[in-house]
Amino acid sequence: MTLLIRQHPSYFEPSTSELPQGCAPTFKMSVASTMLARKKTKLEVFQAYSKKLSERGDIDMSAPGFLESLRDHFNRLPTRYALDVNIDSLDVLSHKRLLEEARSDPTAVSFAIRPVEVVVSRHRDSSQSPTISQSRHKEKTYLPKPAFGSSPNLQALTIEAGEKIADEDMASPSGHNHDGEHMTFYEITVASADQPKLLSRLSEALSDLGLNIREAHAFNTNDSFSLDVFVVDQTERQTNSNLEELLGDRLAQMPPPSGAASGTPQLKLPAEDPIASALSAMQQIPARPGSPAADDWEIDIAQLQIDAKVASGAFSNLYRGSYCGQEVAVKILKDVQDDTSQYQEFLQEVSIMRKVRHKNVVQFIGACTRKPNLCIVFEFMSGGSVYDYMRREGMLSLSQVLKIAADVSRGMDYLHQRKIIHRDLKAANLLMDEHNIVKIADFGVARIIETTGHMTAETGTYRWMAPEVIEHRPYDEKADVFSFAVVLWELLTCKVPYSEMTPLQAAVGVVQKGLRPGVPASAPPALGQLMEACWAQEPGKRPAFRDLTPRLQLMLQAAKDEESRRAAAAALAASKPVPSGGLLSKLRGKG
């Protein structure tokens, strides 16, 4: 993978307008100004930024195509980029250059590193000014603020650090007290062609270098590129140039986007007749004659008929079809011949699905393991996913929530007894049959628990991920219990967890701030307590599914009884005759 590193002077040298004389940078914003900012459009932000560049006097605004390319930069990124980025600096131009470098070579990862600074007041005496004196400011060399420095996560970090520093001063035996403390972080900006699991791979690369992610902002452009901005600090201090070299070496190990390495477009099924193309491609592979008993799950392609596409994902397409007269779902992998790790995940999924048979786990029927046409065949779930069901039906009753939860808990208890961790439990991976029985699906990232009982390496989906998985610490089956608690929140609210945040921002909040979705008001106390226990920060404090299942079944029976009682009371009230007498008849002289 090509690496492009750019240290533009304008990117690393703060302008004088960034730091007001006599005061430290502040990240405070009133509620009114926040609401006003949120009403701005990308065009208005572009115009405001262009005006600020013109006022600087050191930017050639008349260069051919400059303003057009700047407007195009804002248009290609989501509105939240324009609303959140610091337009008082040259960060936007730096982001634009990095994306242009990535576009010029889609196999490249273009990145830049710069130190950024947050100043924390250390005054404990309320009579003193919270700002640092101008004379002390003159003695310091200032670093720029982060490009998205007004975010709540970084504000909270600053406050916590300030309190810690003040406590250390109070405890100092020498009585030495400083006026202010400059906290130095690094801002790492990465631009590249977008690809599946990009955020996961970038966060893993930073973690491998001993960098703690304090803040993260991820943006996708409308032409399939990604701009990711991280604010980090280090467990081991290194020079900027050394860190740049180490990060460059680490990012070079990331796989290039699918199809980019060879310069050829990804292989896709023709839009005019995708079913016929899929069948034609698969039938080029002859069936394996005389397959031994150990491979009796290897499907006979001649017996597989594909009828229609059901869904499309980053790595595979899902079709409805039939196999030997049975209605089935067929998961066909895309371009897997170019990605060895993806092929290994496919084999792992086949291996795990062959081992399981439970009424709350999707039933495996067979697979074709011959490249390049790899597929998995399993029972067809006519009810679709629980995620789709919630959006189709609206808010669920308490008994529906608990019934789904009990089904999932039974399936997960079975998997854990078989030493299998799912690692990506969420409503989208739970399927329903025609009888509304819920079954666990998608074992693409599932794994067998190792003999040590713990695993490492991050996987899954950030919004549902346990803190120990996010931090790349050893973990066990209790990581699934954490995800199950977030699934319960999904079922009660019919919403996506942390929808107001980017996935990586949510992950940072879960680890650094103990962020949780919160127990919904509609949850009974017993269910709320169960959720809080399941998403406890420490894995050892979370219950096992073998304990959760009977608790959920008791809650389900109680909910059904209560709903039956209310239905009976409502029916009785509706059947009562209306009295013929009363106030109206008395007014008419008939009482």
N, C-alpha and C positions, 0 to 999 in steps of 0.2 A: 504494500500500500504506500502510495506517495505521500510525503508529509511536506506541507508548505508552512513555514514559520515566518511571520512578518512582524518586525518591531518598528512600526511606523512611529516617527517622532511624535506626531500629534496624538498617538494612542497612549504614549507613556508619559508625556509631559503635560501636566494640568495647566489650564489657562488661569490667568489671574482672576477671571470672573467666577471661577469655581469656589474660591475661598474668600469670603468677605473679610475685610480687615478687622482685626480685633475680636474675632469670635470663632469658635469651632464650628465645623460643619454640623448642621442639624438635620434630622430626618422627620421633624414634626410637620404634620399637615392637618389643618382644621377639617372638620366634617364637611363644612360648606365648600371649601376649596376642593376637597376630594370629589364631592358630588358634581361640582362644576367641571372638573377635569374629565370625569367619566362621560360627560355629554359631548365631548369633543369628537370630531371625526378625524380619520386619517389625513384628509386633505387639510384640515385646519392645523393639525400638528405639523405637517409638511411645510405649510406656509409660515408657521411660527418659527420652525427650525431654520428655514431659508433666510428669514429676516435676521435671526441671531448670527448666522454665518456671515451675512452681509455686513452686520455691525462690527464684526471682529476686524475686518479689513485685511486679514492675512490669507483669505481663501479666494481663489480665482473663480468667481461666480459666473464669469462670462465664457468660460471654457466650453467648447462645442459639446452639447449633449449633457452637460453637468446636471442641470436642473431636471432634465427629463429622466436621467438615470436615478437621481435621488428620489423623485416622485415614484418611479417604478419600484425602488427598494421598499418604500412604505407600502405600496399597493400589494406587493408580493407577500408581505408578512401580515399576521393577524392584527386586528385593531388593538388588542391588549399590548402588543409591542409598542405601538405608537403612544399609547396612553401612559405606559410605565417607564419608558426609557428616559434617561436624563438628557434633555435637549439643551442644557446649558454647557455641554462639553462637546467633544468631537467623537464621542463613542459611536454615534450613528454612522459616521463616515468610515470608521474602523470596521464596524459590522458589515457595511456594504462592500468594503474591499475584500474581507475574508470570504464572503459569499461569492464574489466575482471570481476569486481564485479557485474556489471549489467548483464553480460552474465551468471554468476553463479546462478542468481535468476532473471528471467525476470519480476517478479512482483516488483522488487526493483527499487528505484530511488537513485542512488549513486551520492553524490555531495560533493564538497569541497569549502571552502571559505578562501580567503587570502587577506590581504590588499596589494595593489600595489601602486606605487608612480610615479608621474610625476613631475619633477622639472622644474619650470618656471623661466627664467631669469627676474629680475626686474630692470635691469639697463636701464636708459633713456639716459645716457651720452654715445655717440657713441665712445668716446675716451677710455672708460673702456672696459675691456674684458667681453664678454657676459657670460662667465663661472664663477662659484663660486670658490673662492680661495680654495686651498688645505687645508689650516688650518681650514677653516669653515667646509669643508667636514668631517674632522676628528672629529668634535664635534657632528655629526649627525649619527643617526642609519638609515641605508638605507634599504628600502623595495625593493622587486624585481620589475622588469618591467612586464607589462602585457604580456601574452603569445603571443598576436598578437598586440603588442604595436606600430607597424609601420603603422597602418592603417590611411588613410586620415581623418576619422572622429575624431579620438582621437588627431591627430595633430592639427586640427582646434580648438578643444576644448581647447587645451593647449595654443594656441596662444591667443584666446579670453580671457582666464583666466589671462594670463600674462599681457595683456593690461589693464584689469580691476584692477589688483593688483597695477600696476604702476600708474594708475590714482588715486587710493586711497592714495598712498604714496605722490603724488604731492599735494593732497588736505589736507594732514594731518597737523593740526595746530602746532603740535610739531616739524614738519619737519623731523620726524623719517623716515629713509629709510633703508629697509632691503636689503640684498644682494640677497636673493633668497627666493622663497616660495615653500614649498613642498606640493603638492596637493595629498591628500590620497584618493584613491578610493578602492573599493573592487572588486575582480575578483571572480565570482561565476561560477564554472564548474559543469555541470550536465550531467550524463550519464544514459541512460535508454533505454528500448525497445522502438522503434519508434512507434508512433500511430498518428492518425489524430488529428489535432488541438494542437499538443504538444507545438509548439512555442507560440501559443496564450495562452495556459494555463500557461506556464512558465512565460511569460511576465506579465500575470495578477497576478500571485503569487508574483512576485517581486514588482509590483505596489502596491499591498495590504499592503506590509510591508514598504511603503514609500521610496522605492528605485527607483532612476531615472536611467534608462538604457542609458548609454552613448555610449556603443559600444556592438555589438553582432555578434557572429560568430556561424553559425549552420552547422553541418556536419552530413550526414547520411552514415553509413557503408554499405558495400555490404551484410551484414548478418542481416539487418533490426534493427540496433541499432542507437541511436542518441547521438552525443556529442555536447553540446551547451555551449558556453563560453560567459559570460556577464561581462562587466565592468560597475559598478554602483557607484553612490554616494548616500548619505542619506540626507533626509530633517531633520531628527532627529538623532543625533549621538548616537550610541549604541556600547557596547563592542563587540568584535568579537565573544565571546562565546554566548552572548545573541542573537546576530543576527543569529548565527548558529542554536540555539534552535528554534527561531521563524520561520526561513525558513524551518527547518525540520518539524515543526508542520503544516506549510502551505502546503508543498509538499505532506504530508501524506493525505491531503484531495483530491488530484487529483485522478481521476479514473484510475485503472490499465489498461494495454493494453487489448483489447478484447480477451477473451479466456484464458488470463494469470492467472486470479484469481483462476479458477477451475483447471488449469493445463492441460486442454484439448485443442486441436487445434481448430481453428475457423472452423465453419461449412461452407463448400464450395460446390458449385455444381460440380458433377463429370465432369472431363474434357472430358470423352468419349461421354457423351450425356447430356449436360447441359440443353437443352430445355425440354427433357423428364423428367428430375429430377425436374425442376421447376414446370412443369405442374402437375406431380405426387404429389408433396408436397402441391401445392395449392388446388388440388382437394380433399385432405383429409378433407378440411373444407367445410361442407355442406352450400349451399346457404341459406340465411335467408328467410324463407317463410313469406308471408304477411307482408313485411316491411312497416312500417307506412310512411306517406307522408314526414315526417321530415327527413327520412333516405332514400329517393328515390335515392340518389346518391350511396348508397351501392351496389356494383356490384354483379351480379350473376356469380359466378365462372364458372358455367356450360356453360355460353355463351362466356367465354374468351378463346381465342386461341392464344398461343404464337408461333411465327414463327422463330425468329432468334435474337441473341444478337447483339445489336448495339454498346453499350459502357459499360465500367465497371468503377466504382468509389470506394472510400474508404468505403462508407456506403451503396451503392446500385448498382444494375445492371440495364441497360436500354435495353429493348427488343422491337422489332417490332412485332405486332400481330394484331388481329382483335377482335372486340367486337360487337356482334349483327350485323355482316356483315360490320361494319365500320372499316377502317384501323386506328389503334391506336398505341400509344407508351405506354409501361408498365414499370413503375419504381418499381422494387422489392427490398425491403430493406433486408440487410444482417445482421444476428446475432443481430437483434434489441432487442430480448428478454433479452439480457444481459446488456442493456444500457438504463436505464429509461429516461435519458435526451434526448437520441436520439428518443425514442418513443414519447416524448412530442413534439419534433421538427416535427416529422411526423404528429402528430395530428394538430399542428399549421399550417403546410403547407396545409393539407386538408381543414382546416377551412377557410384559406385565399383564396385558389383557388375556393372554393364554392361561394365566394362573388363577384368574378370578371368576367366580360364578356365584352371584348373589342377586336377589330380587331388586336390590337398590343400587346395582351397578350395571351399566349398559353391557349387554351380552355380546361378546366377541364371537364372530362366525368364522372368519378366515382372513387371509392376507395374501397378497402377491409381493414377494420380496426380491423380485428380479428388476434391476435397473434397466431403463430409466423410468419405467411405468410402475411406480410403487403405490399400493393402495391397501387400505384396511376395510374390511366388510364387517358390519355389526348390525344388530337389530335396528329396525327403523322406528323412531319415536315420533309418532304422529302429532303429539301435543307440542312439539318444539321445545325451546329452552324456557326455563323459569323466568329468565330476563324478559323474553318476548311475551310470555304469558302475563306478567305483571303490567306491561305496557299496553297489552290488549284488553285486559279485564279491569284495570284500575286498582284502587286500594283493596287489599285482601282483608278478609275477616280474620279475627284472632285464631279461630280454629283452622283456617287455611294455612296461616303462617306456621302454626305449631305442627300441622300435619306434614308440611314440606320439611320443616326442621327435623322432625322425628325420622322421616324417610332418609334424609341425608346423614343423620347421626348414626342410624343403623348401618348404612353403607360404609361410612367412614370407620366405624368400629370394626367391621369385617376387614377392611383394607389394612388397618393398623395391626390387627391380629395376624395378618399375613405378612407383616413387616413391610408394608408398602406406604410410602408418603406420597400424597397427591401433588402437593406443592403449588397448585393453582386453583384453589377452591373459590368459586364465585358463582353468582346466579346464572351467568352465561354458559357455564360448564355443567349445569344441572338440566337434564332433559326429562320430559313427561310423556308417558304413553297414553293410549286412548282411555285408560281408566284413571288418569291423573296420578298414577304412581310415579314418584320422582326417582330418577336414577343418575348416578354420578358418571360423568363422561369426560373425555379429553385427557388421556394419560400421556400426552406428549412430553411433559416434563416430570412425570412421576418417576420415583426411584425406589429401589429396594433399600431398606435401612441397612447400613453397613454393620459389621460385627461389633464395632465400638459403640453403636447406638446413636452416633452423631454424624452429621454431614456438614459440609461447608459449600461455599459458592452460592451466589445469589441467583434465584430464579423465581418465576411467578409474575404476578401483576402488582405493581407498587401499591395501589390503593387498598389491596387486601393483604399485603405482605407483613409478616411478623417482624418486629424490630431486630431480632437476632439474625434473620435472613438478610435484611437490608444491610446490616453492618458486617456481613461476611463472617459472623461468628459461628462456631459449631451449633447445630440445631438438630432436633429430633421431630417426632410426630406431633409434638405440641405446637409446632408452627402451623399445622392444619387447624388446630383448635382456635388459634387466633383468627385465622381467615374465616372460620365458621361464625365467629361473633360478628364480623363485618357482614357476612351473608344474612344473619338475623336482622341486622340494621337495614339491609337492602329490602328484605321481605316486609318489614314494618313500615317503611317509608316509600317504597317503590322509587327510590332515587339512587343516583350514583354517588358513592361516598366521596367526600371532599371535592365536589364538582366545581367549586369556586377556585380550586388550586390546580396547578399542573401536577401530573403524577409524581414527579421528583420532589416538588415542594411538599407534597403530602408525606412522602417518605422521610424527608428531613424532619418534618414536624413530629412524626411518630417516634423517631429515634431521639431527637434533641429536646423536644418539648413535651413528650408524653401525649401527643395529639391522638384523640379518638373521636369517632363520629358523634358520640353522646347517646345516651339511652333516650329513645323517643318517648314523648309523653303518653303515647297510646299503649306502651308496654306495661303489663301488670308488674307489680314489684318483684315477684318471684322470677319473671323472665328478665327483668332489668338486672337483677343481681347475678343471674346466670351469665348474661352478656359481659358484665364487668369482670367476672371471674375468668371468662374465656379470653378476654383481651388484656389480661394482666401483663405488665412489662416483663416480669420474670417467668420464664416457661414453666418452672417447677410449681408455680402457684395456680396454673391452669388445670382444670379438671380433664380427665380422659373421656373419650366418647362412650366407653362402657358405663361411666357414671352419668353421662348426660342423657343417654337414651331413656332410661326409666323416668328421670325427672321430666323430660319433655312429654312422655306418654301420659304421665299424671296430669300435667298442665293441659294437654290436649283433651283428656276426658272431662276435666273440670270446665274447659271452655265450651265443649259440646253441650254439656249439661246446662250451662248458663244460657247459651244461645237457644236451646230447646225450651227452657223455662220462659224466656222472653217472647219467643214465637208463640207459645201457648197463651201467654197473657195477652198478647196483641190480638190473637184470634178470638179470645174470649171477649175482649173489649169491643171488637168489631161486630160480634154477634148479638150483643145486648140490645133490646128494643129501646127506642127513645121514649121517655115518659110522656104521657098525653097532657098531664097537668103542668104546673109550674108558674113562673112569674107572668109569662105572656097571657096565659088563660085567665089569671086573676085580674090582669089589667082589662081584659075584655068582659069581666063580670061573670066569668064562668067558673071561677075557683071556689 
